[in-house]
Amino acid sequence: MDSPEVTFTLAYLVFAVCFVFTPNEFYSAGLTVQNLLSGWLGSEDAAFVPYHLRRTAATLLCHSLLPLGYYMGMCFAASEKQLYSPHQAPEAWQVFLLLAVTLFFMCCALIYYWSQDRWARHPLARTLAHYALPQSGWQAVASSINTEFRRIDKFATGAPGARVIVTDTWVMKVTTYRVHVAQQQDVHLTVTESRQHDLSPDSNLPVQLLTIRVASTCPAMQPFDIRLNSAEYGELCEKLRAPIRSAANVVIRQSLGDLFLETFASLVEVNPAYSVSSSQGRPTSQPPSLGRDLREPQHHPASEPTRTAAQDQPLPLQVAWIRRGPRC
């Protein structure tokens, strides 16, 4: 491949990856599906469920256009290959174009299928239908979720591509192509994993990330995992009705103080002991060993000096009072 082809391929690959797995820089620049199609999507706060019905469909459609965008860009980056005329293009590019067009039309057909019966065939609508009463439909459940999401006391955390939202009744996880929903009274939550990271990109401090398994008692509901910072674990427990179980090998540190105590104890264990003879005393140039002082001291009765008569006298009253402690 020539230099223009390589340059365009690398640049488009970086753009495609960042457009699908959106970093903070793309969010700041407004290069997201939510921002580009905000007029059609509407407001998430006003109508949570309808917003994500349209958002997941629009995201799938926009991402399916990326292979076609690459082919169209290569028509200008490699004009000598005559890619703008498919019947004159090399056979490999003809196959690529066929696959790209097929992927786009398959996504269009899937979105059209979802939108039938006022989005009743969408995966999110089908999930809500399992929680609907016999005399009502999934729209009633969606209305309840919309109302609870507008309240300010909800729990919400996580990156835009993996948000965790907990309301008074629902536990939800919002991903790029799907929204997982479970009712609080029907779920079992278990902390299955904890990962320790030395630095957090947001605070430049050590952070512990917890993975919590959300499993519903309803057989039709598939379990899903949510991830959050251990510092937010206490706030999550306050919002949940059901208790959260922990695996036997998972230790949760809910504050920076917990992490400090563990680090401090580990340093004490590895800190070497410093031996000092009784006749020499502790040298002034050498600082005391923290690990030696915190461990059990070693006594050498044979090397202790002979006590004098003055040392056998009772302690002064002031010192004795200090040892006993003040009276209340």
BALOBA-1460 file (C-alpha; in Angstrom, 3 decimals):
// residues 328
<rec num="1" residu="m" x="0.000" y="0.000" z="0.000"/>
<rec num="2" residu="d" x="1.137" y="3.539" z="-0.764"/>
<rec num="3" residu="s" x="1.664" y="6.198" z="1.889"/>
<rec num="4" residu="p" x="-1.750" y="7.936" z="1.453"/>
<rec num="5" residu="e" x="-3.527" y="4.609" z="1.867"/>
<rec num="6" residu="v" x="-1.592" y="3.750" z="5.027"/>
<rec num="7" residu="t" x="-2.115" y="7.203" z="6.502"/>
<rec num="8" residu="f" x="-5.843" y="7.200" z="5.842"/>
<rec num="9" residu="t" x="-6.237" y="3.611" z="7.093"/>
<rec num="10" residu="l" x="-4.510" y="4.351" z="10.392"/>
<rec num="11" residu="a" x="-6.372" y="7.632" z="10.865"/>
<rec num="12" residu="y" x="-9.749" y="6.071" z="10.107"/>
<rec num="13" residu="l" x="-9.014" y="3.113" z="12.385"/>
<rec num="14" residu="v" x="-8.278" y="5.446" z="15.284"/>
<rec num="15" residu="f" x="-11.436" y="7.442" z="14.541"/>
<rec num="16" residu="a" x="-13.601" y="4.320" z="14.332"/>
<rec num="17" residu="v" x="-12.295" y="2.905" z="17.610"/>
<rec num="18" residu="c" x="-12.796" y="6.225" z="19.397"/>
<rec num="19" residu="f" x="-16.268" y="6.638" z="17.884"/>
<rec num="20" residu="v" x="-17.369" y="3.205" z="19.116"/>
<rec num="21" residu="f" x="-15.504" y="3.220" z="22.457"/>
<rec num="22" residu="t" x="-15.901" y="6.927" z="23.083"/>
<rec num="23" residu="p" x="-13.127" y="8.492" z="25.224"/>
<rec num="24" residu="n" x="-13.536" y="11.675" z="27.235"/>
<rec num="25" residu="e" x="-11.959" y="13.762" z="24.468"/>
<rec num="26" residu="f" x="-14.677" y="12.746" z="22.011"/>
<rec num="27" residu="y" x="-17.359" y="13.512" z="24.579"/>
<rec num="28" residu="s" x="-15.879" y="16.966" z="25.125"/>
<rec num="29" residu="a" x="-15.798" y="17.592" z="21.366"/>
<rec num="30" residu="g" x="-19.397" y="16.379" z="20.939"/>
<rec num="31" residu="l" x="-18.445" y="13.506" z="18.596"/>
<rec num="32" residu="t" x="-21.023" y="11.080" z="19.966"/>
<rec num="33" residu="v" x="-24.230" y="9.621" z="18.605"/>
<rec num="34" residu="q" x="-26.157" y="11.194" z="21.475"/>
<rec num="35" residu="n" x="-24.888" y="14.661" z="20.649"/>
<rec num="36" residu="l" x="-25.041" y="14.416" z="16.849"/>
<rec num="37" residu="l" x="-28.644" y="13.143" z="16.921"/>
<rec num="38" residu="s" x="-29.814" y="14.979" z="20.040"/>
<rec num="39" residu="g" x="-32.683" y="16.625" z="18.197"/>
<rec num="40" residu="w" x="-34.233" y="13.287" z="17.261"/>
<rec num="41" residu="l" x="-33.346" y="11.399" z="20.425"/>
<rec num="42" residu="g" x="-34.876" y="13.914" z="22.801"/>
<rec num="43" residu="s" x="-34.041" y="14.236" z="26.490"/>
<rec num="44" residu="e" x="-33.090" y="11.327" z="28.727"/>
<rec num="45" residu="d" x="-34.397" y="13.089" z="31.831"/>
<rec num="46" residu="a" x="-37.803" y="13.727" z="30.271"/>
<rec num="47" residu="a" x="-38.373" y="10.206" z="28.904"/>
<rec num="48" residu="f" x="-35.728" y="7.656" z="29.896"/>
<rec num="49" residu="v" x="-37.129" y="4.569" z="28.149"/>
<rec num="50" residu="p" x="-38.142" y="6.209" z="24.809"/>
<rec num="51" residu="y" x="-34.773" y="7.949" z="24.719"/>
<rec num="52" residu="h" x="-32.827" y="4.687" z="24.992"/>
<rec num="53" residu="l" x="-35.116" y="2.908" z="22.540"/>
<rec num="54" residu="r" x="-34.085" y="5.434" z="19.904"/>
<rec num="55" residu="r" x="-30.501" y="5.754" z="21.122"/>
<rec num="56" residu="t" x="-29.674" y="2.044" z="20.829"/>
<rec num="57" residu="a" x="-31.204" y="1.917" z="17.348"/>
<rec num="58" residu="a" x="-29.367" y="5.051" z="16.199"/>
<rec num="59" residu="t" x="-26.068" y="3.835" z="17.650"/>
<rec num="60" residu="l" x="-26.346" y="0.513" z="15.852"/>
<rec num="61" residu="l" x="-27.149" y="2.265" z="12.568"/>
<rec num="62" residu="c" x="-24.288" y="4.768" z="12.844"/>
<rec num="63" residu="h" x="-21.746" y="2.105" z="13.731"/>
<rec num="64" residu="s" x="-22.861" y="-0.051" z="10.805"/>
<rec num="65" residu="l" x="-21.941" y="2.854" z="8.478"/>
<rec num="66" residu="l" x="-18.278" y="2.825" z="9.500"/>
<rec num="67" residu="p" x="-17.173" y="0.165" z="6.933"/>
<rec num="68" residu="l" x="-18.946" y="2.069" z="4.164"/>
<rec num="69" residu="g" x="-17.285" y="5.280" z="5.312"/>
<rec num="70" residu="y" x="-13.903" y="3.624" z="5.062"/>
<rec num="71" residu="y" x="-14.605" y="2.473" z="1.508"/>
<rec num="72" residu="m" x="-15.760" y="5.939" z="0.478"/>
<rec num="73" residu="g" x="-12.656" y="7.479" z="1.986"/>
<rec num="74" residu="m" x="-10.410" y="5.044" z="0.163"/>
<rec num="75" residu="c" x="-11.996" y="6.163" z="-3.109"/>
<rec num="76" residu="f" x="-10.094" y="9.447" z="-2.635"/>
<rec num="77" residu="a" x="-7.015" y="8.075" z="-0.827"/>
<rec num="78" residu="a" x="-6.420" y="5.403" z="-3.512"/>
<rec num="79" residu="s" x="-7.967" y="6.958" z="-6.604"/>
<rec num="80" residu="e" x="-5.752" y="4.890" z="-8.927"/>
<rec num="81" residu="k" x="-7.655" y="1.733" z="-7.894"/>
<rec num="82" residu="q" x="-10.912" y="3.155" z="-9.283"/>
<rec num="83" residu="l" x="-12.873" y="2.205" z="-6.171"/>
<rec num="84" residu="y" x="-15.560" y="4.749" z="-7.094"/>
<rec num="85" residu="s" x="-16.527" y="2.320" z="-9.856"/>
<rec num="86" residu="p" x="-17.182" y="-1.004" z="-8.082"/>
<rec num="87" residu="h" x="-17.194" y="-3.139" z="-11.233"/>
<rec num="88" residu="q" x="-13.670" y="-1.867" z="-12.067"/>
<rec num="89" residu="a" x="-12.311" y="-2.176" z="-8.535"/>
<rec num="90" residu="p" x="-10.067" y="-5.083" z="-7.467"/>
<rec num="91" residu="e" x="-11.858" y="-8.231" z="-6.400"/>
<rec num="92" residu="a" x="-10.882" y="-7.874" z="-2.736"/>
<rec num="93" residu="w" x="-12.431" y="-4.414" z="-2.575"/>
<rec num="94" residu="q" x="-15.579" y="-5.663" z="-4.276"/>
<rec num="95" residu="v" x="-15.978" y="-8.288" z="-1.562"/>
<rec num="96" residu="f" x="-15.365" y="-5.658" z="1.130"/>
<rec num="97" residu="l" x="-17.979" y="-3.365" z="-0.387"/>
<rec num="98" residu="l" x="-20.485" y="-6.205" z="-0.579"/>
<rec num="99" residu="l" x="-19.963" y="-7.070" z="3.082"/>
<rec num="100" residu="a" x="-20.209" y="-3.430" z="4.145"/>
<rec num="101" residu="v" x="-23.475" y="-2.891" z="2.249"/>
<rec num="102" residu="t" x="-24.884" y="-6.171" z="3.577"/>
<rec num="103" residu="l" x="-24.064" y="-5.186" z="7.152"/>
<rec num="104" residu="f" x="-25.754" y="-1.813" z="6.740"/>
<rec num="105" residu="f" x="-28.953" y="-3.231" z="5.270"/>
<rec num="106" residu="m" x="-29.109" y="-5.970" z="7.897"/>
<rec num="107" residu="c" x="-28.952" y="-3.339" z="10.629"/>
<rec num="108" residu="c" x="-31.623" y="-1.294" z="8.859"/>
<rec num="109" residu="a" x="-33.891" y="-4.342" z="8.706"/>
<rec num="110" residu="l" x="-33.298" y="-5.104" z="12.393"/>
<rec num="111" residu="i" x="-34.102" y="-1.528" z="13.423"/>
<rec num="112" residu="y" x="-37.251" y="-1.569" z="11.318"/>
<rec num="113" residu="y" x="-38.291" y="-4.782" z="13.054"/>
<rec num="114" residu="w" x="-37.696" y="-3.203" z="16.466"/>
<rec num="115" residu="s" x="-39.772" y="-0.144" z="15.628"/>
<rec num="116" residu="q" x="-42.897" y="-2.109" z="14.755"/>
<rec num="117" residu="d" x="-45.916" y="-1.791" z="17.097"/>
<rec num="118" residu="r" x="-44.455" y="1.375" z="18.639"/>
<rec num="119" residu="w" x="-41.105" y="-0.269" z="19.521"/>
<rec num="120" residu="a" x="-42.819" y="-3.252" z="21.162"/>
<rec num="121" residu="r" x="-40.288" y="-5.656" z="19.562"/>
<rec num="122" residu="h" x="-37.251" y="-3.836" z="20.903"/>
<rec num="123" residu="p" x="-35.217" y="-5.895" z="23.437"/>
<rec num="124" residu="l" x="-35.787" y="-3.248" z="26.113"/>
<rec num="125" residu="a" x="-39.547" y="-3.269" z="25.540"/>
<rec num="126" residu="r" x="-39.592" y="-7.060" z="25.686"/>
<rec num="127" residu="t" x="-37.738" y="-6.985" z="28.992"/>
<rec num="128" residu="l" x="-40.205" y="-4.513" z="30.474"/>
<rec num="129" residu="a" x="-43.131" y="-6.628" z="29.259"/>
<rec num="130" residu="h" x="-42.125" y="-9.377" z="31.732"/>
<rec num="131" residu="y" x="-42.763" y="-6.957" z="34.613"/>
<rec num="132" residu="a" x="-46.077" y="-5.646" z="33.309"/>
<rec num="133" residu="l" x="-49.370" y="-6.569" z="34.922"/>
<rec num="134" residu="p" x="-51.810" y="-8.689" z="32.892"/>
<rec num="135" residu="q" x="-54.168" y="-5.760" z="32.281"/>
<rec num="136" residu="s" x="-51.379" y="-3.386" z="31.243"/>
<rec num="137" residu="g" x="-48.467" y="-3.373" z="28.820"/>
<rec num="138" residu="w" x="-44.803" y="-2.526" z="28.811"/>
<rec num="139" residu="q" x="-45.631" y="1.162" z="28.367"/>
<rec num="140" residu="a" x="-46.938" y="1.274" z="31.957"/>
<rec num="141" residu="v" x="-43.647" y="-0.125" z="33.242"/>
<rec num="142" residu="a" x="-41.744" y="2.356" z="31.069"/>
<rec num="143" residu="s" x="-43.778" y="5.212" z="32.534"/>
<rec num="144" residu="s" x="-42.874" y="4.071" z="36.059"/>
<rec num="145" residu="i" x="-39.165" y="3.985" z="35.175"/>
<rec num="146" residu="n" x="-39.373" y="7.433" z="33.589"/>
<rec num="147" residu="t" x="-40.919" y="8.848" z="36.754"/>
<rec num="148" residu="e" x="-38.339" y="7.304" z="39.076"/>
<rec num="149" residu="f" x="-35.430" y="8.367" z="36.854"/>
<rec num="150" residu="r" x="-36.478" y="12.018" z="37.112"/>
<rec num="151" residu="r" x="-36.072" y="11.929" z="40.897"/>
<rec num="152" residu="i" x="-32.909" y="13.402" z="42.329"/>
<rec num="153" residu="d" x="-32.386" y="10.636" z="44.908"/>
<rec num="154" residu="k" x="-31.436" y="7.974" z="42.357"/>
<rec num="155" residu="f" x="-28.010" y="6.364" z="42.390"/>
<rec num="156" residu="a" x="-26.084" y="6.841" z="39.134"/>
<rec num="157" residu="t" x="-22.425" y="6.172" z="38.422"/>
<rec num="158" residu="g" x="-20.079" y="4.777" z="35.780"/>
<rec num="159" residu="a" x="-18.814" y="5.766" z="32.361"/>
<rec num="160" residu="p" x="-21.335" y="6.694" z="29.629"/>
<rec num="161" residu="g" x="-20.791" y="3.315" z="27.967"/>
<rec num="162" residu="a" x="-21.445" y="1.324" z="31.152"/>
<rec num="163" residu="r" x="-23.618" y="3.402" z="33.451"/>
<rec num="164" residu="v" x="-25.216" y="1.977" z="36.587"/>
<rec num="165" residu="i" x="-28.538" y="3.459" z="37.674"/>
<rec num="166" residu="v" x="-30.488" y="2.387" z="40.759"/>
<rec num="167" residu="t" x="-33.882" y="3.858" z="41.580"/>
<rec num="168" residu="d" x="-36.360" y="2.966" z="44.298"/>
<rec num="169" residu="t" x="-37.641" y="-0.024" z="42.296"/>
<rec num="170" residu="w" x="-35.180" y="-0.768" z="39.491"/>
<rec num="171" residu="v" x="-31.547" y="-1.720" z="38.919"/>
<rec num="172" residu="m" x="-30.365" y="-0.728" z="35.430"/>
<rec num="173" residu="k" x="-27.179" y="-0.903" z="33.414"/>
<rec num="174" residu="v" x="-26.907" y="1.251" z="30.288"/>
<rec num="175" residu="t" x="-24.452" y="0.031" z="27.638"/>
<rec num="176" residu="t" x="-23.762" y="1.025" z="24.051"/>
<rec num="177" residu="y" x="-26.301" y="-1.266" z="22.394"/>
<rec num="178" residu="r" x="-28.499" y="-2.412" z="25.261"/>
<rec num="179" residu="v" x="-30.187" y="-1.446" z="28.536"/>
<rec num="180" residu="h" x="-30.348" y="-4.133" z="31.247"/>
<rec num="181" residu="v" x="-33.258" y="-3.786" z="33.664"/>
<rec num="182" residu="a" x="-34.109" y="-5.758" z="36.817"/>
<rec num="183" residu="q" x="-36.613" y="-5.159" z="39.589"/>
<rec num="184" residu="q" x="-35.105" y="-4.789" z="43.045"/>
<rec num="185" residu="q" x="-37.477" y="-7.151" z="44.780"/>
<rec num="186" residu="d" x="-36.573" y="-9.967" z="42.359"/>
<rec num="187" residu="v" x="-32.762" y="-9.721" z="42.285"/>
<rec num="188" residu="h" x="-29.866" y="-11.322" z="44.119"/>
<rec num="189" residu="l" x="-26.660" y="-9.295" z="44.157"/>
<rec num="190" residu="t" x="-23.239" y="-10.828" z="44.712"/>
<rec num="191" residu="v" x="-19.802" y="-9.209" z="44.700"/>
<rec num="192" residu="t" x="-17.869" y="-11.620" z="42.518"/>
<rec num="193" residu="e" x="-14.588" y="-9.785" z="41.935"/>
<rec num="194" residu="s" x="-12.501" y="-6.866" z="43.127"/>
<rec num="195" residu="r" x="-9.584" y="-5.328" z="41.286"/>
<rec num="196" residu="q" x="-7.036" y="-2.969" z="42.761"/>
<rec num="197" residu="h" x="-5.552" y="-0.242" z="40.539"/>
<rec num="198" residu="d" x="-2.631" y="1.870" z="41.639"/>
<rec num="199" residu="l" x="-3.897" y="5.056" z="39.996"/>
<rec num="200" residu="s" x="-7.305" y="6.290" z="38.953"/>
<rec num="201" residu="p" x="-7.473" y="8.450" z="35.787"/>
<rec num="202" residu="d" x="-9.866" y="10.821" z="37.536"/>
<rec num="203" residu="s" x="-8.245" y="11.364" z="40.934"/>
<rec num="204" residu="n" x="-4.663" y="9.999" z="40.566"/>
<rec num="205" residu="l" x="-5.264" y="7.903" z="43.693"/>
<rec num="206" residu="p" x="-5.446" y="4.138" z="44.242"/>
<rec num="207" residu="v" x="-8.886" y="2.772" z="43.426"/>
<rec num="208" residu="q" x="-10.655" y="-0.544" z="43.895"/>
<rec num="209" residu="l" x="-13.245" y="-1.605" z="41.317"/>
<rec num="210" residu="l" x="-15.957" y="-4.056" z="42.324"/>
<rec num="211" residu="t" x="-17.863" y="-6.377" z="40.001"/>
<rec num="212" residu="i" x="-21.379" y="-7.154" z="41.226"/>
<rec num="213" residu="r" x="-23.503" y="-9.888" z="39.665"/>
<rec num="214" residu="v" x="-27.192" y="-8.984" z="39.334"/>
<rec num="215" residu="a" x="-29.315" y="-12.117" z="38.941"/>
<rec num="216" residu="s" x="-33.105" y="-12.046" z="38.755"/>
<rec num="217" residu="t" x="-35.424" y="-14.714" z="40.048"/>
<rec num="218" residu="c" x="-37.405" y="-14.375" z="36.820"/>
<rec num="219" residu="p" x="-36.212" y="-17.142" z="34.452"/>
<rec num="220" residu="a" x="-36.636" y="-14.922" z="31.392"/>
<rec num="221" residu="m" x="-34.213" y="-12.299" z="32.736"/>
<rec num="222" residu="q" x="-30.544" y="-12.819" z="31.955"/>
<rec num="223" residu="p" x="-28.074" y="-11.893" z="34.711"/>
<rec num="224" residu="f" x="-25.693" y="-9.002" z="34.125"/>
<rec num="225" residu="d" x="-22.653" y="-7.490" z="35.835"/>
<rec num="226" residu="i" x="-22.203" y="-3.951" z="37.092"/>
<rec num="227" residu="r" x="-18.902" y="-2.316" z="38.016"/>
<rec num="228" residu="l" x="-18.349" y="0.550" z="40.414"/>
<rec num="229" residu="n" x="-15.766" y="2.127" z="42.675"/>
<rec num="230" residu="s" x="-15.574" y="0.655" z="46.164"/>
<rec num="231" residu="a" x="-15.920" y="4.183" z="47.574"/>
<rec num="232" residu="e" x="-19.476" y="4.214" z="46.170"/>
<rec num="233" residu="y" x="-20.357" y="0.824" z="47.608"/>
<rec num="234" residu="g" x="-21.907" y="2.259" z="50.768"/>
<rec num="235" residu="e" x="-24.144" y="4.641" z="48.820"/>
<rec num="236" residu="l" x="-25.278" y="1.758" z="46.618"/>
<rec num="237" residu="c" x="-26.190" y="-0.365" z="49.648"/>
<rec num="238" residu="e" x="-28.317" y="2.465" z="51.033"/>
<rec num="239" residu="k" x="-30.332" y="2.606" z="47.808"/>
<rec num="240" residu="l" x="-30.829" y="-1.143" z="47.492"/>
<rec num="241" residu="r" x="-33.490" y="-3.057" z="49.361"/>
<rec num="242" residu="a" x="-31.842" y="-6.463" z="49.120"/>
<rec num="243" residu="p" x="-28.486" y="-7.184" z="50.798"/>
<rec num="244" residu="i" x="-25.359" y="-7.694" z="48.739"/>
<rec num="245" residu="r" x="-23.498" y="-10.937" z="49.284"/>
<rec num="246" residu="s" x="-19.732" y="-11.152" z="48.878"/>
<rec num="247" residu="a" x="-17.588" y="-14.015" z="47.674"/>
<rec num="248" residu="a" x="-15.236" y="-15.548" z="50.224"/>
<rec num="249" residu="n" x="-12.092" y="-14.144" z="48.580"/>
<rec num="250" residu="v" x="-13.354" y="-10.574" z="48.053"/>
<rec num="251" residu="v" x="-12.257" y="-7.794" z="50.426"/>
<rec num="252" residu="i" x="-14.053" y="-4.470" z="50.028"/>
<rec num="253" residu="r" x="-12.262" y="-1.258" z="50.969"/>
<rec num="254" residu="q" x="-14.846" y="1.493" z="51.156"/>
<rec num="255" residu="s" x="-12.483" y="4.356" z="52.024"/>
<rec num="256" residu="l" x="-8.943" y="5.565" z="51.509"/>
<rec num="257" residu="g" x="-8.282" y="4.900" z="55.193"/>
<rec num="258" residu="d" x="-8.891" y="1.178" z="54.699"/>
<rec num="259" residu="l" x="-6.344" y="1.131" z="51.893"/>
<rec num="260" residu="f" x="-3.842" y="3.049" z="54.055"/>
<rec num="261" residu="l" x="-4.138" y="0.582" z="56.935"/>
<rec num="262" residu="e" x="-3.568" y="-2.397" z="54.656"/>
<rec num="263" residu="t" x="-0.569" y="-0.764" z="52.982"/>
<rec num="264" residu="f" x="0.840" y="0.283" z="56.353"/>
<rec num="265" residu="a" x="0.531" y="-3.243" z="57.773"/>
<rec num="266" residu="s" x="2.188" y="-4.776" z="54.709"/>
<rec num="267" residu="l" x="5.140" y="-2.377" z="55.011"/>
<rec num="268" residu="v" x="5.534" y="-3.225" z="58.703"/>
<rec num="269" residu="e" x="5.742" y="-6.918" z="57.886"/>
<rec num="270" residu="v" x="8.498" y="-6.473" z="55.319"/>
<rec num="271" residu="n" x="10.426" y="-3.881" z="57.331"/>
<rec num="272" residu="p" x="13.658" y="-5.535" z="58.617"/>
<rec num="273" residu="a" x="14.428" y="-5.682" z="62.337"/>
<rec num="274" residu="y" x="17.281" y="-3.640" z="63.764"/>
<rec num="275" residu="s" x="19.245" y="-5.353" z="66.558"/>
<rec num="276" residu="v" x="20.835" y="-3.207" z="69.271"/>
<rec num="277" residu="s" x="22.987" y="-4.543" z="72.129"/>
<rec num="278" residu="s" x="22.023" y="-3.483" z="75.649"/>
<rec num="279" residu="s" x="25.482" y="-2.104" z="76.435"/>
<rec num="280" residu="q" x="25.647" y="-0.056" z="73.279"/>
<rec num="281" residu="g" x="22.178" y="1.419" z="73.444"/>
<rec num="282" residu="r" x="20.297" y="2.770" z="70.479"/>
<rec num="283" residu="p" x="22.545" y="4.827" z="68.201"/>
<rec num="284" residu="t" x="21.438" y="8.361" z="67.527"/>
<rec num="285" residu="s" x="22.425" y="8.267" z="63.854"/>
<rec num="286" residu="q" x="20.267" y="5.223" z="63.079"/>
<rec num="287" residu="p" x="16.482" y="5.752" z="63.175"/>
<rec num="288" residu="p" x="14.491" y="3.088" z="65.000"/>
<rec num="289" residu="s" x="13.095" y="0.288" z="62.911"/>
<rec num="290" residu="l" x="9.317" y="0.506" z="62.656"/>
<rec num="291" residu="g" x="8.920" y="-3.198" z="62.096"/>
<rec num="292" residu="r" x="11.205" y="-3.958" z="65.083"/>
<rec num="293" residu="d" x="9.261" y="-1.655" z="67.379"/>
<rec num="294" residu="l" x="5.868" y="-3.036" z="66.400"/>
<rec num="295" residu="r" x="6.895" y="-6.651" z="66.852"/>
<rec num="296" residu="e" x="7.415" y="-8.320" z="70.212"/>
<rec num="297" residu="p" x="10.618" y="-6.990" z="71.853"/>
<rec num="298" residu="q" x="13.472" y="-9.346" z="72.656"/>
<rec num="299" residu="h" x="14.718" y="-9.319" z="76.287"/>
<rec num="300" residu="h" x="18.154" y="-10.456" z="77.397"/>
<rec num="301" residu="p" x="18.039" y="-10.902" z="81.193"/>
<rec num="302" residu="a" x="21.657" y="-11.986" z="81.369"/>
<rec num="303" residu="s" x="22.909" y="-8.769" z="79.786"/>
<rec num="304" residu="e" x="20.778" y="-6.397" z="81.880"/>
<rec num="305" residu="p" x="22.809" y="-4.200" z="84.320"/>
<rec num="306" residu="t" x="22.489" y="-4.676" z="88.077"/>
<rec num="307" residu="r" x="19.766" y="-2.513" z="89.596"/>
<rec num="308" residu="t" x="20.840" y="-0.085" z="92.295"/>
<rec num="309" residu="a" x="19.054" y="0.626" z="95.556"/>
<rec num="310" residu="a" x="17.799" y="3.947" z="94.237"/>
<rec num="311" residu="q" x="16.194" y="2.211" z="91.264"/>
<rec num="312" residu="d" x="14.273" y="-0.094" z="93.616"/>
<rec num="313" residu="q" x="12.558" y="2.839" z="95.314"/>
<rec num="314" residu="p" x="8.853" y="3.429" z="94.552"/>
<rec num="315" residu="l" x="7.969" y="5.676" z="91.672"/>
<rec num="316" residu="p" x="7.097" y="9.297" z="92.441"/>
<rec num="317" residu="l" x="3.451" y="10.070" z="92.991"/>
<rec num="318" residu="q" x="3.204" y="12.076" z="89.801"/>
<rec num="319" residu="v" x="4.511" y="9.246" z="87.655"/>
<rec num="320" residu="a" x="2.349" y="6.703" z="89.458"/>
<rec num="321" residu="w" x="-0.709" y="8.887" z="88.883"/>
<rec num="322" residu="i" x="0.057" y="9.092" z="85.201"/>
<rec num="323" residu="r" x="0.328" y="5.317" z="84.952"/>
<rec num="324" residu="r" x="-2.964" y="4.793" z="86.723"/>
<rec num="325" residu="g" x="-4.694" y="7.501" z="84.712"/>
<rec num="326" residu="p" x="-6.763" y="10.441" z="85.921"/>
<rec num="327" residu="r" x="-9.740" y="9.893" z="88.095"/>
<rec num="328" residu="c" x="-13.185" y="10.605" z="86.618"/>
